[in-house]
Amino acid sequence: MLELEVVEADLTRVADQEAVVTLLDAYSRDPMGNGAPLPPEVKSALIPGLREHPTTLVFLARFGDDYAGVAVCFRGFSTFAARPLINIHDLAVAPEHRGRGVGRRLLTAIADKGRALGCCKLTLEVLENNQRARRIYEAAGFSQAVYRQESGGAVFMSKPL
């Protein structure tokens, strides 16, 4: 049986590019993703966009040549800590590889990279009803952000443009 390996993606490699697009398309199709496939124009613009974005970090999990999961992250900055942070924008595990520790290993690799970069924290968003993902994140030490008890927890908001 092949061992699970997590690597930083090399977005100049065709195999890594294809894996990122395929895994994100599968995630997009999932009810806990977008519930629909990525449109063709998004698929074609995805890798160039990630490569052009100055803070992109992408991790791939694989068993040999079988890509099992992806994490697309972006470095940010915490003004309250005056240190960098990593935001996990997408974390997806191929359905056939769920329950094999792929998500947990991706989170460990991201945390290791964050420590190496001197980051103060990792951030992410998760759908309220995505109980499976929430259990994995909570087991890895994530919780709703609360900066001051009397202010309550942070709420992720969005405004389409």
Secondary structure, DSSP 8 states (H G I E B T S, - for coil): ---EEEEE--TTSHHHHHHHHHHHHHHHHSTTTTSS---HHHHHHHHHHHHHSTTEEEEEEEETTEEEEEEEEEEEEETTTTEEEEEEEEEEE-GGGTTSSHHHHHHHHHHHHHHHTT-S-EEE---TT-HHHHHHHHHTT----BSSGGG-B--------
